[in-house]
Amino acid sequence: MIEQITYLLFIRRLDDLQSLEESKAARTKQPINKRIFPEGDDARGRPYAELRWSRFKNLAPSEMHGIVGEHVFPFLRTLGGDGSTYAHHMRDARSPFPPRRRWPAWWT
């Protein structure tokens, strides 16, 4: 369970880093240098933008659970490319959280 919470905190940090890059790009009127969440859709057709913490944290718990389990964790497993050290360590990342009606306050 601690491992999966760590993954979720990591995805939140990735969203923060992407937001910083977006702010920098807007200020400098330059393209984003380090895009974490690619443009377009994942293999299952969900936009990568919806895999960001800031987007899925506000959804209904059942929808949030589906996005995290079916899209976010697979995204984490491929981040950095198939041959990367990161992908190697994340290959077993899974979401064990059962759907809930109400998420803990720290989740938001």
Order of alpha helices (4+ residues) and beta strands (2+ residues): alpha-alpha-alpha-alpha-alpha
